[in-house]
Each structure stands twice: as structure tokens, then as C-alpha cells.
């Protein structure tokens, strides 16, 4: 006997959270899988259903909804944000003097992970074939930074003081001590840009009187697939939109317990004829902990699910580029991949 249409619709469009498992997790929308449904991919249908809604945007983070798309495409978009949007990062560290207690290789690794404020779209990838011949790099593919600092005693410090911040000068080496050294015509080209570390308060090393650092660093263009230091995001993740349905009215003390089972702001209590009645206000805020399913008298009055094609994306930038620019660049990378795939298909057909 064929399943009722409403049940089929649920299987196709909802992921159901049960007490002991999650159901309907696999994509089943392909032609011929369900009688009476035409799942043939159609451009007009996709354009009608697909949309992107920006929920939150500031200098460092962005939250937006991507609706009407398959999980494989959403995950590809997430992976591109993590590993294929290029940035500038410290690649070569030339240590001329390091008398601190931090070993050279550890210091070089710490420097490499400092986010560098520079627009990668204005630079070219460094030619690795000619790298040995041109060790210094050029103004179109390299940014040169310098860290030169020496710790000394503070002559004005109190004799009774034991605070290093008062006893010593330059004993804490921060990212703000890194200076940009323009190559070629970079001083003119990037006159309006403040090239350097994104954050000034990243601790690099601690020094004592007589210890010093003299370092030259070269930043090059790269992608997170090669090394995590090139990743432009602190995190890029998505989750499916939660859906909470009350199957029957919940009143009184049960309503109060139901409210406590969910994240703040998901369930609210409204006064109906002198009784407190539970009402779903904003299921988006729920973390899907399934706490309600632990209560015998509550687990059968609520249905927990997630909308299969509604993805809530969260993008946190490292500060190199604004999050909305990162999303735009990721879309360009995805479009280039699709175009390359179509070109491969065309070339295969002509053979």
C-alpha cells in the first residue's frame, strides 16, 4: 500500500528528530523515486524556490539563510570558504637574530599564523618554478614585513617594583610591532591601505633585557587547502532550520516545563482564559538538544524536525576580508568550478 501523500511530503522535505535516532536523513528527490512526483531538475523551478536571506552582518561575522538547495551544494560552498578562497599569509621567515627563549622554528610557526590585513585580489600567486631564481619576490606577489625589537631595563622603574611591565621596556612582543616594508612601487599603489597584522594584540614572545628579535617576513598568496594559515575564516558552518510542532495544547505546569526544555526564546507562554498555554515563538533559536524527549508526558505532544533544504550559514572572518566579500568570492570560485566542469564536458563530446 502506498504511503499517504502527507507522509511522503514529510520524508521528502523534513529531517525528523526521534528519541533514539534521526530519520529521513538521505536525499530522495530524484526522478522516479516517488509516484506522482516530478523531481526532474528544472531551472525555472530552481530560480523560483532558491533564495538567500541575510539575517546578520557586521565587520567580522555574517549569518544568512540559503533556501532551496541540496546539502551537497551547501557543503561544497562551506568547504570553498574554508579552503579555496585565497588570502595573504607569512610564508618565509628570515631570522637574522633571535636571542629569546622561543626556538626559531616555533617562532616562525607563530608568525605564520598571524592574519595579515591585505587584499589578496590585488596580488598574484607566486611562481614556485622561478622561486629559487627570485628569492626576494616582487611587488606583485610578495609583501615584506619586519620585526625588529630589543628589550632593555627601564631606568625610571621603582627600586621596589617586581612588575615586569614596569621594570622592562619592550619585554612583550606583540603583532603591533610588525612593520610593513614596501617593495618596489607598493608604497604608491597601496598608499591608502594599512598593510599589516589584522590584530595588534597578538602576543608573539616575551623578552628580558639584552634579548632581541631581528626578523624579515615574506607574505604570499595561498589557499587554505595548502595550509590552514591561508584560511580566510575562523569558522564557516551551517545547520538546518529547526521546526517544532505542538501536536496538542500544552497548559499549566506542563507548559512551563516544556518551555524549559528548549533554548531561550523558542517557547513562550500566553494567557488564554486564565491558563498558561505554550506557543512556539521562534524555532530558529533551538539547538535541537531533544531534552523534551526525556519527559514521558511531553515527548508525545511535540514533534521535532528540521527543514531539509533550509540552511542557516554562519561565517566568521579572521578580519582579512569582510564576511560578505568572502561569501562573494566563494560564489565566484564555485562558478569557476562549474564552468571548468562544463568545459571538460564539451571537450569530451568533441573527442
C-alpha positions as CSV (number, residue, x, y, z in Angstrom):
1,X,0.0,0.0,0.0
2,X,1.4,3.4,-1.0
3,X,2.2,5.8,1.8
4,X,-0.1,8.8,2.2
5,X,0.9,11.9,0.4
6,X,1.4,13.9,3.6
7,X,3.8,11.2,4.8
8,X,5.7,11.3,1.5
9,X,6.0,15.1,1.7
10,X,7.5,14.8,5.2
11,X,10.0,12.2,4.0
12,X,11.0,14.5,1.1
13,X,11.2,17.8,3.0
14,X,11.9,17.2,6.7
15,X,14.5,15.5,8.8
16,X,12.8,14.1,11.9
17,X,14.5,14.0,15.3
18,X,13.4,11.0,17.3
19,X,14.2,9.8,20.8
20,X,16.7,7.2,19.7
21,X,17.7,8.4,16.2
22,X,17.3,10.8,13.3
23,X,15.0,9.8,10.4
24,X,14.8,10.9,6.7
25,X,18.4,12.0,6.6
26,X,19.1,10.9,3.0
27,X,18.1,12.9,-0.1
28,X,15.4,11.1,-2.0
29,X,14.3,13.7,-4.5
30,X,15.4,12.2,-7.8
31,X,13.2,11.3,-10.8
32,X,11.1,8.3,-10.5
33,X,11.6,7.7,-6.7
34,X,8.1,8.7,-5.7
35,X,5.0,8.0,-7.9
36,X,3.1,11.2,-8.6
37,X,6.1,13.5,-8.1
38,X,8.1,15.1,-10.9
39,X,11.6,15.5,-9.4
40,X,13.3,16.3,-12.7
41,X,15.6,19.2,-12.2
42,X,14.2,22.4,-13.8
43,X,16.0,25.8,-14.0
44,X,12.8,27.8,-13.6
45,X,11.7,25.8,-10.6
46,X,15.1,26.3,-9.0
47,X,15.1,30.0,-9.6
48,X,11.6,30.3,-8.1
49,X,12.5,28.4,-4.9
50,X,16.1,29.4,-4.3
51,X,16.8,32.4,-2.2
52,X,19.4,33.9,0.1
53,X,18.3,36.0,3.1
54,X,20.9,37.9,5.1
55,X,20.0,37.8,8.8
56,X,23.0,39.4,10.4
57,X,26.1,41.2,9.0
58,X,28.9,43.1,10.8
59,X,32.6,43.6,10.3
60,X,33.6,40.1,11.5
61,X,30.6,37.8,11.1
62,X,27.7,37.1,8.9
63,X,24.6,34.9,9.2
64,X,22.4,34.2,6.2
65,X,19.8,31.6,5.1
66,X,20.3,29.6,1.9
67,X,17.0,28.1,0.9
68,X,16.0,25.7,-1.8
69,X,19.3,23.9,-2.4
70,X,20.7,20.4,-1.9
71,X,23.0,19.6,1.0
72,X,25.8,18.7,-1.3
73,X,26.0,22.2,-2.8
74,X,25.7,23.8,0.6
75,X,28.6,21.7,1.8
76,X,30.7,22.5,-1.2
77,X,30.1,26.2,-0.5
78,X,31.2,25.7,3.1
79,X,34.4,23.8,2.0
80,X,35.2,26.5,-0.5
81,X,35.0,29.2,2.2
82,X,37.4,27.2,4.4
83,X,39.9,26.0,1.9
84,X,39.7,27.7,-1.5
85,X,39.3,31.5,-1.0
86,X,42.8,32.9,-1.2
87,X,44.5,35.2,1.3
88,X,47.9,36.6,2.1
89,X,49.9,35.0,4.9
90,X,53.5,34.8,6.1
91,X,55.3,32.0,4.1
92,X,59.0,32.7,4.6
93,X,60.7,33.9,7.8
94,X,64.3,35.1,7.7
95,X,65.6,35.2,11.2
96,X,68.8,37.3,11.5
97,X,68.8,37.4,15.3
98,X,66.7,35.6,17.9
99,X,68.1,35.6,21.4
100,X,64.7,35.0,23.1
101,X,63.8,31.6,24.7
102,X,61.5,30.8,21.8
103,X,63.1,28.5,19.3
104,X,63.4,29.7,15.7
105,X,61.0,27.1,14.2
106,X,58.4,27.7,16.9
107,X,58.7,31.5,16.4
108,X,58.4,31.1,12.6
109,X,55.2,29.0,13.1
110,X,53.7,31.5,15.4
111,X,54.4,34.3,12.9
112,X,52.9,32.4,10.1
113,X,49.5,32.1,11.8
114,X,49.1,35.8,12.3
115,X,46.3,37.1,10.0
116,X,47.7,39.8,7.6
117,X,45.4,42.6,6.5
118,X,46.0,42.7,2.8
119,X,43.5,42.3,-0.1
120,X,44.6,39.1,-1.9
121,X,42.7,40.2,-5.0
122,X,45.4,42.8,-5.6
123,X,48.2,40.3,-5.7
124,X,49.3,37.4,-7.9
125,X,50.2,33.8,-6.9
126,X,54.0,33.4,-6.5
127,X,55.6,31.4,-9.3
128,X,57.1,28.4,-7.5
129,X,59.1,27.4,-10.5
130,X,61.1,30.7,-10.5
131,X,61.2,30.9,-6.7
132,X,64.8,29.8,-6.4
133,X,65.9,32.3,-9.0
134,X,63.9,35.2,-7.4
135,X,64.2,34.6,-3.7
136,X,63.1,38.1,-2.8
137,X,59.8,38.1,-4.6
138,X,58.4,41.1,-6.4
139,X,55.8,43.8,-5.7
140,X,53.0,41.9,-7.4
141,X,53.3,38.7,-5.4
142,X,55.0,39.4,-2.1
143,X,54.5,41.6,1.0
144,X,57.6,42.2,3.1
145,X,57.3,42.7,6.9
146,X,59.9,43.4,9.5
147,X,60.0,42.7,13.2
148,X,63.0,44.4,15.0
149,X,62.8,44.9,18.7
150,X,65.1,44.7,21.7
151,X,64.3,44.6,25.4
152,X,66.0,46.8,27.9
153,X,65.7,47.9,31.5
154,X,63.5,50.8,32.4
155,X,65.7,53.4,34.1
156,X,62.7,55.1,35.6
157,X,61.4,51.9,37.3
158,X,60.9,51.9,41.1
159,X,63.6,50.0,43.0
160,X,60.9,48.1,45.0
161,X,58.9,47.1,41.9
162,X,58.7,43.5,40.8
163,X,56.2,44.0,37.9
164,X,57.9,43.2,34.6
165,X,55.7,45.8,32.9
166,X,57.4,48.5,35.0
167,X,60.9,47.0,35.2
168,X,61.5,46.4,31.4
169,X,60.9,48.1,28.1
170,X,59.7,46.1,25.1
171,X,59.5,42.9,27.1
172,X,56.2,41.9,25.5
173,X,56.4,41.5,21.7
174,X,53.0,41.9,20.1
175,X,51.9,41.8,16.5
176,X,51.7,45.6,16.5
177,X,55.5,45.6,16.5
178,X,55.5,44.2,13.0
179,X,56.1,46.8,10.3
180,X,55.4,46.8,6.6
181,X,58.4,47.3,4.3
182,X,57.1,48.2,0.8
183,X,58.7,46.5,-2.2
184,X,59.1,48.4,-5.5
185,X,56.2,50.7,-6.0
186,X,54.0,49.3,-3.3
187,X,54.2,52.4,-1.2
188,X,52.4,54.3,-4.0
189,X,50.0,51.5,-5.1
190,X,48.9,50.8,-1.5
191,X,49.1,54.3,-0.1
192,X,45.5,54.2,1.2
193,X,45.9,50.6,2.6
194,X,47.1,49.8,6.1
195,X,49.0,46.5,5.4
196,X,50.0,44.6,8.5
197,X,48.6,42.3,11.1
198,X,44.8,42.3,11.5
199,X,45.0,42.5,15.3
200,X,47.6,44.5,17.2
201,X,47.4,42.5,20.5
202,X,48.6,39.0,19.4
203,X,51.5,38.0,21.8
204,X,54.5,36.7,19.9
205,X,57.2,36.3,22.5
206,X,58.4,37.6,25.9
207,X,61.9,39.1,26.2
208,X,64.2,40.1,29.0
209,X,67.0,42.8,29.0
210,X,69.5,42.1,26.3
211,X,67.3,39.8,24.3
212,X,66.2,40.9,20.8
213,X,64.5,39.8,17.6
214,X,65.5,40.8,14.1
215,X,63.3,39.1,11.5
216,X,62.2,39.7,7.9
217,X,59.0,38.0,6.7
218,X,57.6,37.4,3.2
219,X,53.8,37.1,2.7
220,X,52.5,35.3,-0.3
221,X,49.1,34.4,-1.7
222,X,47.7,31.0,-1.0
223,X,44.6,28.9,-0.1
224,X,43.6,27.0,3.0
225,X,43.9,23.7,1.1
226,X,47.6,24.2,1.2
227,X,47.9,25.4,4.8
228,X,45.4,26.5,7.4
229,X,47.1,29.9,7.8
230,X,45.7,30.9,4.4
231,X,42.1,30.1,5.5
232,X,40.1,33.4,5.5
233,X,37.5,32.3,8.0
234,X,37.7,31.5,11.7
235,X,34.8,29.2,11.1
236,X,32.2,28.6,8.3
237,X,29.4,26.3,9.3
238,X,25.7,25.6,8.5
239,X,22.8,24.0,10.2
240,X,19.3,23.0,9.1
241,X,16.4,25.3,10.2
242,X,14.7,23.6,13.2
243,X,11.0,23.0,13.1
244,X,9.0,22.5,16.3
245,X,5.3,21.5,16.1
246,X,3.0,21.1,19.1
247,X,0.6,18.2,18.4
248,X,-1.9,19.2,21.1
249,X,-2.4,22.2,23.5
250,X,0.0,22.2,26.5
251,X,-1.2,24.1,29.5
252,X,-0.3,24.9,33.1
253,X,2.7,23.3,34.7
254,X,3.4,21.1,31.7
255,X,3.7,24.3,29.6
256,X,6.3,25.7,31.9
257,X,8.3,22.5,31.8
258,X,8.0,22.4,28.1
259,X,9.4,26.0,27.9
260,X,12.4,25.0,30.0
261,X,13.2,22.1,27.7
262,X,14.1,24.4,24.8
263,X,16.6,27.3,24.3
264,X,15.5,30.7,25.5
265,X,13.1,32.4,23.1
266,X,11.8,29.2,21.4
267,X,8.7,28.6,23.5
268,X,6.6,31.3,25.1
269,X,3.6,31.2,27.4
270,X,0.5,33.1,26.6
271,X,-2.6,33.6,28.8
272,X,-5.7,32.0,27.3
273,X,-8.8,32.2,29.6
274,X,-6.7,32.4,32.7
275,X,-4.5,29.4,31.7
276,X,-0.8,29.5,30.6
277,X,-0.6,27.9,27.2
278,X,2.6,27.0,25.4
279,X,3.3,28.5,22.0
280,X,6.2,28.1,19.6
281,X,7.6,31.6,19.0
282,X,10.9,31.2,17.2
283,X,12.1,27.7,16.5
284,X,15.2,29.1,14.7
285,X,16.8,29.6,18.2
286,X,16.6,26.0,19.1
287,X,19.8,23.9,19.4
288,X,17.9,20.6,18.9
289,X,19.0,19.1,22.2
290,X,15.9,16.9,22.3
291,X,15.7,17.4,26.0
292,X,11.9,17.3,25.8
293,X,12.0,13.7,24.7
294,X,13.3,12.7,28.2
295,X,9.9,13.6,29.7
296,X,7.3,10.8,29.3
297,X,4.4,13.2,29.5
298,X,5.9,15.7,27.0
299,X,7.6,13.6,24.3
300,X,4.3,12.7,22.6
301,X,2.9,16.3,22.5
302,X,5.7,17.8,20.4
303,X,7.3,16.9,17.1
304,X,10.9,17.9,16.3
305,X,12.2,18.3,12.8
306,X,14.5,20.2,10.5
307,X,13.7,21.7,7.1
308,X,15.9,19.7,4.7
309,X,16.6,22.5,2.2
310,X,16.9,25.5,4.5
311,X,20.5,26.1,5.6
312,X,21.5,28.6,8.2
313,X,25.1,29.7,7.4
314,X,27.4,31.3,9.9
315,X,30.6,32.8,8.6
316,X,33.2,34.4,10.9
317,X,36.0,36.2,9.2
318,X,39.6,36.3,10.5
319,X,39.5,40.0,9.6
320,X,41.5,39.9,6.4
321,X,38.3,40.5,4.3
322,X,34.8,41.3,5.4
323,X,32.5,38.3,5.6
324,X,30.2,39.5,2.8
325,X,33.2,39.8,0.5
326,X,34.3,36.3,1.4
327,X,30.9,34.9,0.5
328,X,31.0,36.7,-2.8
329,X,34.5,35.3,-3.5
330,X,33.4,31.8,-2.6
331,X,30.5,32.1,-5.1
332,X,33.0,33.1,-7.8
333,X,35.1,30.1,-7.0
334,X,32.1,27.8,-7.2
335,X,31.0,29.4,-10.5
336,X,34.6,28.9,-11.9
337,X,34.4,25.2,-10.9
338,X,31.1,24.7,-12.7
339,X,32.4,26.5,-15.8
340,X,35.5,24.3,-15.8
341,X,33.3,21.2,-15.5
342,X,31.2,22.3,-18.4
343,X,34.3,23.0,-20.5
344,X,35.5,19.4,-19.7
345,X,32.2,18.0,-20.8
346,X,32.3,20.0,-24.1
347,X,35.9,18.8,-24.8
348,X,34.9,15.2,-24.1
349,X,32.0,15.4,-26.5
350,X,34.2,16.7,-29.3
351,X,36.7,13.9,-29.0
